[in-house]
Amino acid sequence: MTGLVSYGLTLTLVSDTFFWFAIPGVLGLLTVVIVATQAVLTRAPGSGDLRVLLKRYAMIVLVSAVLVAVPLVVDVRYAYPLIGVGMMAFLVAGKLLVEQRRSA
């Protein structure tokens, strides 16, 4: 629900009057991405196993690639905030993966 509200606020970038609502929208989207990515990579079953971590990381990379590519291919300006979401998910997942492997 928070992600949808944040995405809705981000869409106010198109407006000439309410564009400043996009700032909390972007911050909310980034927060949701960080929390969700961390939840996927650190959930309990097999979270320390390298094979399980790499599968989860590959899933996040695939979703990130789709989130970046689809708005560019379709060229709908309302989907452009998804590019930032995809890039942030990729960066956060990489950082978490490195941290988990370093601590193991």
N, C-alpha and C positions, 0 to 999 in steps of 0.2 A: 504494500500500500504506500509506503514511504517513497519507493522508487517511482511509482506512478505520479504521485503528487509532485515530486522533484522534477520528473520529466515534463509534466504540465507547466510547471513554473519556468523551466528552461525554454519552452516554446514561446515565451513572451519576448524573446530576443527579436522576433519578427515585428513586434509592435513598436510604434514610434513613441508611445506614451508610457507603457508599462515595462519597458525593457529592463529596468533595474530589478524586477522580480526574478530575473534569470540568475542573479548571483546566488541567492539561497538555493535555487534549483540545481545549479551546477555543484555546489558544495554538498547538497543532499545526495545527488547521484554518485559523486565520488565516495561519499561515506558508505552508501549502500554497496558499491562495488568492493570496497575494501573489506567490509564485514562479510559479505557473501563469499568472496574469494578465500578469505581466511577460514571461514566455516567449511568450505569444501575441502581444502587441503589439510585441515587439522581434525576432521571428524574421526571418531574413535577407531572403527575397525581397520586395522592395518596401517595406521597413520605413520608408523615408523618404518615400514617396509618400503624399500626403494622402488620395487615394481608397482606397488599400489600408488605411491606418490607420482611416479611418472605417468601412469594412466590418468590420474586426476589432472595432472598438469597438462597433458595432451588434450584432454577434454576442454580445459579452460582456454588453451591456445586456439583450438578449433572454433569455439564460440566467439572468442575475440576476433579471429579473422573474419568470421561471418558478420559480426557487428561493425567492423571497419569497411568491409567490401560492399555490402548490400547498399548502404546509403550512397556510396560513390557510383555504383553501377546504375541504380534506379534514379539517382539525381533528384531526390525529393528533399527540399530544404528542411522539412519538419523532422527528418530522420537524421540530420547531421549531428545532433548531440550523441547519438549512438556511437559515432566514431571515437569520441573521447572516452566513452564508457569501455569500448573494446580495447583501446590502447592502455587505459588505466588497469583493466583486469589483467592484461598481459604483463605489465610491469610489476604489479603487486604479486601475481602468481610466481614470477621469476624470483623476486626477492624472498618470498616465503619458502620457496623450494630450496634456495641456497642456504637460508637460515636453518631449515630443518635438517638438511644434510650435514651442515657444519656441527650442529648440536648432537647428532647421532653417533 
